[in-house]
């Protein structure tokens, strides 16, 4: 009998399920036999970069909308649960998973922000660009190390893990997806 598996995809504010990281991660999990739920946010605040109050508001809205969209999901019916998030989505997923519902899930964090680390998490792999203007990368690295989270950092990459050089960006996405696939499959990273 095969395991019943569920992946929940948490987008960023402007980085939805059809953007490269989430698009390819979704293809990976579908190929691995996971059912997929895509969280969608609406009416999110704009121009939040650098504004702590607006960032907090966005995280609270993302969490509330996540709560509403997942309220009827019976997580206990699944043998394997995976949460994949991008940016503000990593805050919503870490709060929802660890602090509020205590779901034992693997977690993939693409470009987490500092608030993501406000909640305890186990079994996490994370990816960030060292030129990410949305996060203090040194703080992210220190927090990841303190929590024992495997963090991969990409030189010159921004909040989308892109540099502007298409060849470099494709290679980065390729590496991130290989590492994501290995993590999901339990092969370690």
MODELLER restraints for C-alpha pairs under 7 A, 6 or more apart:
rsr = mdl.restraints
at = mdl.atoms
rsr.add(forms.Gaussian(group=physical.xy_distance, feature=features.Distance(at['CA:3:A'], at['CA:79:A']), mean=5.73, stdev=0.5))
rsr.add(forms.Gaussian(group=physical.xy_distance, feature=features.Distance(at['CA:4:A'], at['CA:78:A']), mean=5.01, stdev=0.5))
rsr.add(forms.Gaussian(group=physical.xy_distance, feature=features.Distance(at['CA:4:A'], at['CA:79:A']), mean=5.35, stdev=0.5))
rsr.add(forms.Gaussian(group=physical.xy_distance, feature=features.Distance(at['CA:4:A'], at['CA:80:A']), mean=6.56, stdev=0.5))
rsr.add(forms.Gaussian(group=physical.xy_distance, feature=features.Distance(at['CA:5:A'], at['CA:33:A']), mean=6.79, stdev=0.5))
rsr.add(forms.Gaussian(group=physical.xy_distance, feature=features.Distance(at['CA:5:A'], at['CA:34:A']), mean=4.66, stdev=0.5))
rsr.add(forms.Gaussian(group=physical.xy_distance, feature=features.Distance(at['CA:5:A'], at['CA:35:A']), mean=6.09, stdev=0.5))
rsr.add(forms.Gaussian(group=physical.xy_distance, feature=features.Distance(at['CA:5:A'], at['CA:78:A']), mean=5.47, stdev=0.5))
rsr.add(forms.Gaussian(group=physical.xy_distance, feature=features.Distance(at['CA:5:A'], at['CA:79:A']), mean=5.93, stdev=0.5))
rsr.add(forms.Gaussian(group=physical.xy_distance, feature=features.Distance(at['CA:5:A'], at['CA:80:A']), mean=4.67, stdev=0.5))
rsr.add(forms.Gaussian(group=physical.xy_distance, feature=features.Distance(at['CA:5:A'], at['CA:81:A']), mean=5.89, stdev=0.5))
rsr.add(forms.Gaussian(group=physical.xy_distance, feature=features.Distance(at['CA:6:A'], at['CA:34:A']), mean=4.96, stdev=0.5))
rsr.add(forms.Gaussian(group=physical.xy_distance, feature=features.Distance(at['CA:6:A'], at['CA:35:A']), mean=4.71, stdev=0.5))
rsr.add(forms.Gaussian(group=physical.xy_distance, feature=features.Distance(at['CA:6:A'], at['CA:36:A']), mean=5.90, stdev=0.5))
rsr.add(forms.Gaussian(group=physical.xy_distance, feature=features.Distance(at['CA:6:A'], at['CA:78:A']), mean=6.53, stdev=0.5))
rsr.add(forms.Gaussian(group=physical.xy_distance, feature=features.Distance(at['CA:6:A'], at['CA:80:A']), mean=6.33, stdev=0.5))
rsr.add(forms.Gaussian(group=physical.xy_distance, feature=features.Distance(at['CA:6:A'], at['CA:81:A']), mean=4.93, stdev=0.5))
rsr.add(forms.Gaussian(group=physical.xy_distance, feature=features.Distance(at['CA:6:A'], at['CA:82:A']), mean=6.22, stdev=0.5))
rsr.add(forms.Gaussian(group=physical.xy_distance, feature=features.Distance(at['CA:7:A'], at['CA:29:A']), mean=6.97, stdev=0.5))
rsr.add(forms.Gaussian(group=physical.xy_distance, feature=features.Distance(at['CA:7:A'], at['CA:34:A']), mean=5.95, stdev=0.5))
rsr.add(forms.Gaussian(group=physical.xy_distance, feature=features.Distance(at['CA:7:A'], at['CA:35:A']), mean=6.09, stdev=0.5))
rsr.add(forms.Gaussian(group=physical.xy_distance, feature=features.Distance(at['CA:7:A'], at['CA:36:A']), mean=4.89, stdev=0.5))
rsr.add(forms.Gaussian(group=physical.xy_distance, feature=features.Distance(at['CA:7:A'], at['CA:37:A']), mean=6.39, stdev=0.5))
rsr.add(forms.Gaussian(group=physical.xy_distance, feature=features.Distance(at['CA:7:A'], at['CA:81:A']), mean=5.88, stdev=0.5))
rsr.add(forms.Gaussian(group=physical.xy_distance, feature=features.Distance(at['CA:7:A'], at['CA:82:A']), mean=4.56, stdev=0.5))
rsr.add(forms.Gaussian(group=physical.xy_distance, feature=features.Distance(at['CA:7:A'], at['CA:83:A']), mean=5.66, stdev=0.5))
rsr.add(forms.Gaussian(group=physical.xy_distance, feature=features.Distance(at['CA:8:A'], at['CA:36:A']), mean=5.79, stdev=0.5))
rsr.add(forms.Gaussian(group=physical.xy_distance, feature=features.Distance(at['CA:8:A'], at['CA:37:A']), mean=4.79, stdev=0.5))
rsr.add(forms.Gaussian(group=physical.xy_distance, feature=features.Distance(at['CA:8:A'], at['CA:38:A']), mean=5.94, stdev=0.5))
rsr.add(forms.Gaussian(group=physical.xy_distance, feature=features.Distance(at['CA:8:A'], at['CA:82:A']), mean=6.34, stdev=0.5))
rsr.add(forms.Gaussian(group=physical.xy_distance, feature=features.Distance(at['CA:8:A'], at['CA:83:A']), mean=4.91, stdev=0.5))
rsr.add(forms.Gaussian(group=physical.xy_distance, feature=features.Distance(at['CA:8:A'], at['CA:84:A']), mean=6.24, stdev=0.5))
rsr.add(forms.Gaussian(group=physical.xy_distance, feature=features.Distance(at['CA:9:A'], at['CA:37:A']), mean=6.23, stdev=0.5))
rsr.add(forms.Gaussian(group=physical.xy_distance, feature=features.Distance(at['CA:9:A'], at['CA:38:A']), mean=4.85, stdev=0.5))
rsr.add(forms.Gaussian(group=physical.xy_distance, feature=features.Distance(at['CA:9:A'], at['CA:39:A']), mean=5.93, stdev=0.5))
rsr.add(forms.Gaussian(group=physical.xy_distance, feature=features.Distance(at['CA:9:A'], at['CA:83:A']), mean=6.13, stdev=0.5))
rsr.add(forms.Gaussian(group=physical.xy_distance, feature=features.Distance(at['CA:9:A'], at['CA:84:A']), mean=4.95, stdev=0.5))
rsr.add(forms.Gaussian(group=physical.xy_distance, feature=features.Distance(at['CA:9:A'], at['CA:85:A']), mean=5.88, stdev=0.5))
rsr.add(forms.Gaussian(group=physical.xy_distance, feature=features.Distance(at['CA:10:A'], at['CA:38:A']), mean=6.60, stdev=0.5))
rsr.add(forms.Gaussian(group=physical.xy_distance, feature=features.Distance(at['CA:10:A'], at['CA:39:A']), mean=5.30, stdev=0.5))
rsr.add(forms.Gaussian(group=physical.xy_distance, feature=features.Distance(at['CA:10:A'], at['CA:84:A']), mean=6.03, stdev=0.5))
rsr.add(forms.Gaussian(group=physical.xy_distance, feature=features.Distance(at['CA:10:A'], at['CA:85:A']), mean=4.39, stdev=0.5))
rsr.add(forms.Gaussian(group=physical.xy_distance, feature=features.Distance(at['CA:10:A'], at['CA:86:A']), mean=6.31, stdev=0.5))
rsr.add(forms.Gaussian(group=physical.xy_distance, feature=features.Distance(at['CA:10:A'], at['CA:89:A']), mean=4.72, stdev=0.5))
rsr.add(forms.Gaussian(group=physical.xy_distance, feature=features.Distance(at['CA:10:A'], at['CA:93:A']), mean=6.87, stdev=0.5))
rsr.add(forms.Gaussian(group=physical.xy_distance, feature=features.Distance(at['CA:11:A'], at['CA:17:A']), mean=6.28, stdev=0.5))
rsr.add(forms.Gaussian(group=physical.xy_distance, feature=features.Distance(at['CA:11:A'], at['CA:39:A']), mean=6.83, stdev=0.5))
rsr.add(forms.Gaussian(group=physical.xy_distance, feature=features.Distance(at['CA:11:A'], at['CA:40:A']), mean=6.92, stdev=0.5))
rsr.add(forms.Gaussian(group=physical.xy_distance, feature=features.Distance(at['CA:11:A'], at['CA:85:A']), mean=5.87, stdev=0.5))
rsr.add(forms.Gaussian(group=physical.xy_distance, feature=features.Distance(at['CA:11:A'], at['CA:86:A']), mean=5.21, stdev=0.5))
rsr.add(forms.Gaussian(group=physical.xy_distance, feature=features.Distance(at['CA:11:A'], at['CA:89:A']), mean=5.14, stdev=0.5))
rsr.add(forms.Gaussian(group=physical.xy_distance, feature=features.Distance(at['CA:12:A'], at['CA:86:A']), mean=5.02, stdev=0.5))
rsr.add(forms.Gaussian(group=physical.xy_distance, feature=features.Distance(at['CA:12:A'], at['CA:87:A']), mean=5.04, stdev=0.5))
rsr.add(forms.Gaussian(group=physical.xy_distance, feature=features.Distance(at['CA:12:A'], at['CA:88:A']), mean=5.16, stdev=0.5))
rsr.add(forms.Gaussian(group=physical.xy_distance, feature=features.Distance(at['CA:12:A'], at['CA:89:A']), mean=5.18, stdev=0.5))
rsr.add(forms.Gaussian(group=physical.xy_distance, feature=features.Distance(at['CA:13:A'], at['CA:44:A']), mean=6.96, stdev=0.5))
rsr.add(forms.Gaussian(group=physical.xy_distance, feature=features.Distance(at['CA:13:A'], at['CA:88:A']), mean=6.75, stdev=0.5))
rsr.add(forms.Gaussian(group=physical.xy_distance, feature=features.Distance(at['CA:17:A'], at['CA:23:A']), mean=5.49, stdev=0.5))
rsr.add(forms.Gaussian(group=physical.xy_distance, feature=features.Distance(at['CA:21:A'], at['CA:173:A']), mean=6.97, stdev=0.5))
rsr.add(forms.Gaussian(group=physical.xy_distance, feature=features.Distance(at['CA:25:A'], at['CA:177:A']), mean=6.67, stdev=0.5))
rsr.add(forms.Gaussian(group=physical.xy_distance, feature=features.Distance(at['CA:28:A'], at['CA:181:A']), mean=6.68, stdev=0.5))
rsr.add(forms.Gaussian(group=physical.xy_distance, feature=features.Distance(at['CA:39:A'], at['CA:66:A']), mean=6.46, stdev=0.5))
rsr.add(forms.Gaussian(group=physical.xy_distance, feature=features.Distance(at['CA:39:A'], at['CA:69:A']), mean=6.87, stdev=0.5))
rsr.add(forms.Gaussian(group=physical.xy_distance, feature=features.Distance(at['CA:41:A'], at['CA:62:A']), mean=6.31, stdev=0.5))
rsr.add(forms.Gaussian(group=physical.xy_distance, feature=features.Distance(at['CA:41:A'], at['CA:65:A']), mean=6.51, stdev=0.5))
rsr.add(forms.Gaussian(group=physical.xy_distance, feature=features.Distance(at['CA:44:A'], at['CA:58:A']), mean=6.10, stdev=0.5))
rsr.add(forms.Gaussian(group=physical.xy_distance, feature=features.Distance(at['CA:45:A'], at['CA:54:A']), mean=6.93, stdev=0.5))
rsr.add(forms.Gaussian(group=physical.xy_distance, feature=features.Distance(at['CA:45:A'], at['CA:58:A']), mean=6.18, stdev=0.5))
rsr.add(forms.Gaussian(group=physical.xy_distance, feature=features.Distance(at['CA:48:A'], at['CA:54:A']), mean=5.20, stdev=0.5))
rsr.add(forms.Gaussian(group=physical.xy_distance, feature=features.Distance(at['CA:48:A'], at['CA:55:A']), mean=5.54, stdev=0.5))
rsr.add(forms.Gaussian(group=physical.xy_distance, feature=features.Distance(at['CA:49:A'], at['CA:134:A']), mean=6.30, stdev=0.5))
rsr.add(forms.Gaussian(group=physical.xy_distance, feature=features.Distance(at['CA:59:A'], at['CA:88:A']), mean=6.11, stdev=0.5))
rsr.add(forms.Gaussian(group=physical.xy_distance, feature=features.Distance(at['CA:59:A'], at['CA:91:A']), mean=6.47, stdev=0.5))
rsr.add(forms.Gaussian(group=physical.xy_distance, feature=features.Distance(at['CA:59:A'], at['CA:92:A']), mean=6.40, stdev=0.5))
rsr.add(forms.Gaussian(group=physical.xy_distance, feature=features.Distance(at['CA:62:A'], at['CA:89:A']), mean=6.99, stdev=0.5))
rsr.add(forms.Gaussian(group=physical.xy_distance, feature=features.Distance(at['CA:62:A'], at['CA:92:A']), mean=5.85, stdev=0.5))
rsr.add(forms.Gaussian(group=physical.xy_distance, feature=features.Distance(at['CA:63:A'], at['CA:92:A']), mean=4.65, stdev=0.5))
rsr.add(forms.Gaussian(group=physical.xy_distance, feature=features.Distance(at['CA:81:A'], at['CA:105:A']), mean=4.84, stdev=0.5))
rsr.add(forms.Gaussian(group=physical.xy_distance, feature=features.Distance(at['CA:81:A'], at['CA:106:A']), mean=6.54, stdev=0.5))
rsr.add(forms.Gaussian(group=physical.xy_distance, feature=features.Distance(at['CA:82:A'], at['CA:105:A']), mean=5.15, stdev=0.5))
rsr.add(forms.Gaussian(group=physical.xy_distance, feature=features.Distance(at['CA:82:A'], at['CA:106:A']), mean=4.79, stdev=0.5))
rsr.add(forms.Gaussian(group=physical.xy_distance, feature=features.Distance(at['CA:82:A'], at['CA:107:A']), mean=5.83, stdev=0.5))
rsr.add(forms.Gaussian(group=physical.xy_distance, feature=features.Distance(at['CA:83:A'], at['CA:93:A']), mean=6.87, stdev=0.5))
rsr.add(forms.Gaussian(group=physical.xy_distance, feature=features.Distance(at['CA:83:A'], at['CA:105:A']), mean=6.57, stdev=0.5))
rsr.add(forms.Gaussian(group=physical.xy_distance, feature=features.Distance(at['CA:83:A'], at['CA:106:A']), mean=6.23, stdev=0.5))
rsr.add(forms.Gaussian(group=physical.xy_distance, feature=features.Distance(at['CA:83:A'], at['CA:107:A']), mean=4.77, stdev=0.5))
rsr.add(forms.Gaussian(group=physical.xy_distance, feature=features.Distance(at['CA:83:A'], at['CA:108:A']), mean=6.30, stdev=0.5))
rsr.add(forms.Gaussian(group=physical.xy_distance, feature=features.Distance(at['CA:84:A'], at['CA:107:A']), mean=5.75, stdev=0.5))
rsr.add(forms.Gaussian(group=physical.xy_distance, feature=features.Distance(at['CA:84:A'], at['CA:108:A']), mean=4.64, stdev=0.5))
rsr.add(forms.Gaussian(group=physical.xy_distance, feature=features.Distance(at['CA:84:A'], at['CA:109:A']), mean=6.10, stdev=0.5))
rsr.add(forms.Gaussian(group=physical.xy_distance, feature=features.Distance(at['CA:85:A'], at['CA:93:A']), mean=6.77, stdev=0.5))
rsr.add(forms.Gaussian(group=physical.xy_distance, feature=features.Distance(at['CA:85:A'], at['CA:108:A']), mean=6.26, stdev=0.5))
rsr.add(forms.Gaussian(group=physical.xy_distance, feature=features.Distance(at['CA:85:A'], at['CA:109:A']), mean=5.15, stdev=0.5))
rsr.add(forms.Gaussian(group=physical.xy_distance, feature=features.Distance(at['CA:85:A'], at['CA:110:A']), mean=6.00, stdev=0.5))
rsr.add(forms.Gaussian(group=physical.xy_distance, feature=features.Distance(at['CA:86:A'], at['CA:109:A']), mean=6.08, stdev=0.5))
rsr.add(forms.Gaussian(group=physical.xy_distance, feature=features.Distance(at['CA:86:A'], at['CA:110:A']), mean=4.63, stdev=0.5))
rsr.add(forms.Gaussian(group=physical.xy_distance, feature=features.Distance(at['CA:86:A'], at['CA:111:A']), mean=5.99, stdev=0.5))
rsr.add(forms.Gaussian(group=physical.xy_distance, feature=features.Distance(at['CA:86:A'], at['CA:112:A']), mean=6.59, stdev=0.5))
rsr.add(forms.Gaussian(group=physical.xy_distance, feature=features.Distance(at['CA:87:A'], at['CA:110:A']), mean=6.38, stdev=0.5))
rsr.add(forms.Gaussian(group=physical.xy_distance, feature=features.Distance(at['CA:87:A'], at['CA:111:A']), mean=5.21, stdev=0.5))
rsr.add(forms.Gaussian(group=physical.xy_distance, feature=features.Distance(at['CA:87:A'], at['CA:112:A']), mean=4.77, stdev=0.5))
rsr.add(forms.Gaussian(group=physical.xy_distance, feature=features.Distance(at['CA:87:A'], at['CA:113:A']), mean=5.89, stdev=0.5))
rsr.add(forms.Gaussian(group=physical.xy_distance, feature=features.Distance(at['CA:88:A'], at['CA:113:A']), mean=6.79, stdev=0.5))
rsr.add(forms.Gaussian(group=physical.xy_distance, feature=features.Distance(at['CA:90:A'], at['CA:109:A']), mean=5.82, stdev=0.5))
rsr.add(forms.Gaussian(group=physical.xy_distance, feature=features.Distance(at['CA:90:A'], at['CA:112:A']), mean=5.73, stdev=0.5))
rsr.add(forms.Gaussian(group=physical.xy_distance, feature=features.Distance(at['CA:90:A'], at['CA:116:A']), mean=5.80, stdev=0.5))
rsr.add(forms.Gaussian(group=physical.xy_distance, feature=features.Distance(at['CA:91:A'], at['CA:115:A']), mean=6.12, stdev=0.5))
rsr.add(forms.Gaussian(group=physical.xy_distance, feature=features.Distance(at['CA:91:A'], at['CA:116:A']), mean=4.20, stdev=0.5))
rsr.add(forms.Gaussian(group=physical.xy_distance, feature=features.Distance(at['CA:94:A'], at['CA:116:A']), mean=6.34, stdev=0.5))
rsr.add(forms.Gaussian(group=physical.xy_distance, feature=features.Distance(at['CA:94:A'], at['CA:119:A']), mean=6.07, stdev=0.5))
rsr.add(forms.Gaussian(group=physical.xy_distance, feature=features.Distance(at['CA:94:A'], at['CA:121:A']), mean=6.82, stdev=0.5))
rsr.add(forms.Gaussian(group=physical.xy_distance, feature=features.Distance(at['CA:95:A'], at['CA:119:A']), mean=5.81, stdev=0.5))
rsr.add(forms.Gaussian(group=physical.xy_distance, feature=features.Distance(at['CA:97:A'], at['CA:103:A']), mean=5.05, stdev=0.5))
rsr.add(forms.Gaussian(group=physical.xy_distance, feature=features.Distance(at['CA:98:A'], at['CA:119:A']), mean=6.61, stdev=0.5))
rsr.add(forms.Gaussian(group=physical.xy_distance, feature=features.Distance(at['CA:98:A'], at['CA:120:A']), mean=6.21, stdev=0.5))
rsr.add(forms.Gaussian(group=physical.xy_distance, feature=features.Distance(at['CA:98:A'], at['CA:121:A']), mean=6.17, stdev=0.5))
rsr.add(forms.Gaussian(group=physical.xy_distance, feature=features.Distance(at['CA:99:A'], at['CA:119:A']), mean=6.32, stdev=0.5))
rsr.add(forms.Gaussian(group=physical.xy_distance, feature=features.Distance(at['CA:106:A'], at['CA:123:A']), mean=5.21, stdev=0.5))
rsr.add(forms.Gaussian(group=physical.xy_distance, feature=features.Distance(at['CA:106:A'], at['CA:124:A']), mean=6.04, stdev=0.5))
rsr.add(forms.Gaussian(group=physical.xy_distance, feature=features.Distance(at['CA:107:A'], at['CA:123:A']), mean=6.33, stdev=0.5))
rsr.add(forms.Gaussian(group=physical.xy_distance, feature=features.Distance(at['CA:107:A'], at['CA:124:A']), mean=4.69, stdev=0.5))
rsr.add(forms.Gaussian(group=physical.xy_distance, feature=features.Distance(at['CA:107:A'], at['CA:125:A']), mean=6.53, stdev=0.5))
rsr.add(forms.Gaussian(group=physical.xy_distance, feature=features.Distance(at['CA:108:A'], at['CA:124:A']), mean=5.81, stdev=0.5))
rsr.add(forms.Gaussian(group=physical.xy_distance, feature=features.Distance(at['CA:108:A'], at['CA:125:A']), mean=5.16, stdev=0.5))
rsr.add(forms.Gaussian(group=physical.xy_distance, feature=features.Distance(at['CA:108:A'], at['CA:126:A']), mean=5.83, stdev=0.5))
rsr.add(forms.Gaussian(group=physical.xy_distance, feature=features.Distance(at['CA:109:A'], at['CA:125:A']), mean=6.27, stdev=0.5))
rsr.add(forms.Gaussian(group=physical.xy_distance, feature=features.Distance(at['CA:109:A'], at['CA:126:A']), mean=4.48, stdev=0.5))
rsr.add(forms.Gaussian(group=physical.xy_distance, feature=features.Distance(at['CA:109:A'], at['CA:127:A']), mean=6.33, stdev=0.5))
rsr.add(forms.Gaussian(group=physical.xy_distance, feature=features.Distance(at['CA:110:A'], at['CA:126:A']), mean=5.84, stdev=0.5))
rsr.add(forms.Gaussian(group=physical.xy_distance, feature=features.Distance(at['CA:110:A'], at['CA:127:A']), mean=5.05, stdev=0.5))
rsr.add(forms.Gaussian(group=physical.xy_distance, feature=features.Distance(at['CA:110:A'], at['CA:128:A']), mean=6.52, stdev=0.5))
rsr.add(forms.Gaussian(group=physical.xy_distance, feature=features.Distance(at['CA:111:A'], at['CA:127:A']), mean=5.58, stdev=0.5))
rsr.add(forms.Gaussian(group=physical.xy_distance, feature=features.Distance(at['CA:111:A'], at['CA:128:A']), mean=4.54, stdev=0.5))
rsr.add(forms.Gaussian(group=physical.xy_distance, feature=features.Distance(at['CA:111:A'], at['CA:159:A']), mean=6.10, stdev=0.5))
rsr.add(forms.Gaussian(group=physical.xy_distance, feature=features.Distance(at['CA:113:A'], at['CA:135:A']), mean=5.49, stdev=0.5))
rsr.add(forms.Gaussian(group=physical.xy_distance, feature=features.Distance(at['CA:114:A'], at['CA:135:A']), mean=6.55, stdev=0.5))
rsr.add(forms.Gaussian(group=physical.xy_distance, feature=features.Distance(at['CA:114:A'], at['CA:140:A']), mean=6.15, stdev=0.5))
rsr.add(forms.Gaussian(group=physical.xy_distance, feature=features.Distance(at['CA:117:A'], at['CA:143:A']), mean=6.82, stdev=0.5))
rsr.add(forms.Gaussian(group=physical.xy_distance, feature=features.Distance(at['CA:124:A'], at['CA:149:A']), mean=5.80, stdev=0.5))
rsr.add(forms.Gaussian(group=physical.xy_distance, feature=features.Distance(at['CA:124:A'], at['CA:150:A']), mean=6.87, stdev=0.5))
rsr.add(forms.Gaussian(group=physical.xy_distance, feature=features.Distance(at['CA:125:A'], at['CA:149:A']), mean=6.10, stdev=0.5))
rsr.add(forms.Gaussian(group=physical.xy_distance, feature=features.Distance(at['CA:125:A'], at['CA:150:A']), mean=5.06, stdev=0.5))
rsr.add(forms.Gaussian(group=physical.xy_distance, feature=features.Distance(at['CA:125:A'], at['CA:151:A']), mean=6.07, stdev=0.5))
rsr.add(forms.Gaussian(group=physical.xy_distance, feature=features.Distance(at['CA:126:A'], at['CA:150:A']), mean=6.19, stdev=0.5))
rsr.add(forms.Gaussian(group=physical.xy_distance, feature=features.Distance(at['CA:126:A'], at['CA:151:A']), mean=4.64, stdev=0.5))
rsr.add(forms.Gaussian(group=physical.xy_distance, feature=features.Distance(at['CA:126:A'], at['CA:152:A']), mean=6.22, stdev=0.5))
rsr.add(forms.Gaussian(group=physical.xy_distance, feature=features.Distance(at['CA:127:A'], at['CA:151:A']), mean=5.57, stdev=0.5))
rsr.add(forms.Gaussian(group=physical.xy_distance, feature=features.Distance(at['CA:127:A'], at['CA:152:A']), mean=4.74, stdev=0.5))
rsr.add(forms.Gaussian(group=physical.xy_distance, feature=features.Distance(at['CA:127:A'], at['CA:153:A']), mean=5.92, stdev=0.5))
rsr.add(forms.Gaussian(group=physical.xy_distance, feature=features.Distance(at['CA:128:A'], at['CA:152:A']), mean=6.32, stdev=0.5))
rsr.add(forms.Gaussian(group=physical.xy_distance, feature=features.Distance(at['CA:128:A'], at['CA:153:A']), mean=4.94, stdev=0.5))
rsr.add(forms.Gaussian(group=physical.xy_distance, feature=features.Distance(at['CA:128:A'], at['CA:154:A']), mean=6.31, stdev=0.5))
rsr.add(forms.Gaussian(group=physical.xy_distance, feature=features.Distance(at['CA:128:A'], at['CA:161:A']), mean=6.73, stdev=0.5))
rsr.add(forms.Gaussian(group=physical.xy_distance, feature=features.Distance(at['CA:129:A'], at['CA:153:A']), mean=5.38, stdev=0.5))
rsr.add(forms.Gaussian(group=physical.xy_distance, feature=features.Distance(at['CA:129:A'], at['CA:154:A']), mean=4.58, stdev=0.5))
rsr.add(forms.Gaussian(group=physical.xy_distance, feature=features.Distance(at['CA:129:A'], at['CA:155:A']), mean=6.16, stdev=0.5))
rsr.add(forms.Gaussian(group=physical.xy_distance, feature=features.Distance(at['CA:129:A'], at['CA:156:A']), mean=6.49, stdev=0.5))
rsr.add(forms.Gaussian(group=physical.xy_distance, feature=features.Distance(at['CA:129:A'], at['CA:157:A']), mean=4.23, stdev=0.5))
rsr.add(forms.Gaussian(group=physical.xy_distance, feature=features.Distance(at['CA:129:A'], at['CA:158:A']), mean=5.24, stdev=0.5))
rsr.add(forms.Gaussian(group=physical.xy_distance, feature=features.Distance(at['CA:129:A'], at['CA:159:A']), mean=6.40, stdev=0.5))
rsr.add(forms.Gaussian(group=physical.xy_distance, feature=features.Distance(at['CA:129:A'], at['CA:161:A']), mean=5.40, stdev=0.5))
rsr.add(forms.Gaussian(group=physical.xy_distance, feature=features.Distance(at['CA:130:A'], at['CA:137:A']), mean=6.02, stdev=0.5))
rsr.add(forms.Gaussian(group=physical.xy_distance, feature=features.Distance(at['CA:130:A'], at['CA:153:A']), mean=6.05, stdev=0.5))
rsr.add(forms.Gaussian(group=physical.xy_distance, feature=features.Distance(at['CA:130:A'], at['CA:154:A']), mean=5.77, stdev=0.5))
rsr.add(forms.Gaussian(group=physical.xy_distance, feature=features.Distance(at['CA:130:A'], at['CA:155:A']), mean=5.32, stdev=0.5))
rsr.add(forms.Gaussian(group=physical.xy_distance, feature=features.Distance(at['CA:130:A'], at['CA:156:A']), mean=5.85, stdev=0.5))
rsr.add(forms.Gaussian(group=physical.xy_distance, feature=features.Distance(at['CA:130:A'], at['CA:157:A']), mean=5.91, stdev=0.5))
rsr.add(forms.Gaussian(group=physical.xy_distance, feature=features.Distance(at['CA:131:A'], at['CA:156:A']), mean=5.16, stdev=0.5))
rsr.add(forms.Gaussian(group=physical.xy_distance, feature=features.Distance(at['CA:131:A'], at['CA:157:A']), mean=5.24, stdev=0.5))
rsr.add(forms.Gaussian(group=physical.xy_distance, feature=features.Distance(at['CA:131:A'], at['CA:158:A']), mean=4.96, stdev=0.5))
rsr.add(forms.Gaussian(group=physical.xy_distance, feature=features.Distance(at['CA:132:A'], at['CA:157:A']), mean=6.46, stdev=0.5))
rsr.add(forms.Gaussian(group=physical.xy_distance, feature=features.Distance(at['CA:132:A'], at['CA:158:A']), mean=4.14, stdev=0.5))
rsr.add(forms.Gaussian(group=physical.xy_distance, feature=features.Distance(at['CA:132:A'], at['CA:159:A']), mean=4.68, stdev=0.5))
rsr.add(forms.Gaussian(group=physical.xy_distance, feature=features.Distance(at['CA:133:A'], at['CA:158:A']), mean=6.61, stdev=0.5))
rsr.add(forms.Gaussian(group=physical.xy_distance, feature=features.Distance(at['CA:133:A'], at['CA:159:A']), mean=6.60, stdev=0.5))
rsr.add(forms.Gaussian(group=physical.xy_distance, feature=features.Distance(at['CA:134:A'], at['CA:159:A']), mean=6.55, stdev=0.5))
rsr.add(forms.Gaussian(group=physical.xy_distance, feature=features.Distance(at['CA:144:A'], at['CA:150:A']), mean=6.82, stdev=0.5))
rsr.add(forms.Gaussian(group=physical.xy_distance, feature=features.Distance(at['CA:144:A'], at['CA:151:A']), mean=6.44, stdev=0.5))
rsr.add(forms.Gaussian(group=physical.xy_distance, feature=features.Distance(at['CA:156:A'], at['CA:163:A']), mean=5.73, stdev=0.5))
rsr.add(forms.Gaussian(group=physical.xy_distance, feature=features.Distance(at['CA:157:A'], at['CA:163:A']), mean=4.77, stdev=0.5))
rsr.add(forms.Gaussian(group=physical.xy_distance, feature=features.Distance(at['CA:162:A'], at['CA:169:A']), mean=5.20, stdev=0.5))
rsr.add(forms.Gaussian(group=physical.xy_distance, feature=features.Distance(at['CA:163:A'], at['CA:169:A']), mean=6.25, stdev=0.5))
rsr.add(forms.Gaussian(group=physical.xy_distance, feature=features.Distance(at['CA:179:A'], at['CA:189:A']), mean=6.20, stdev=0.5))
rsr.add(forms.Gaussian(group=physical.xy_distance, feature=features.Distance(at['CA:182:A'], at['CA:188:A']), mean=6.06, stdev=0.5))
rsr.add(forms.Gaussian(group=physical.xy_distance, feature=features.Distance(at['CA:182:A'], at['CA:189:A']), mean=6.48, stdev=0.5))
rsr.add(forms.Gaussian(group=physical.xy_distance, feature=features.Distance(at['CA:183:A'], at['CA:189:A']), mean=5.94, stdev=0.5))
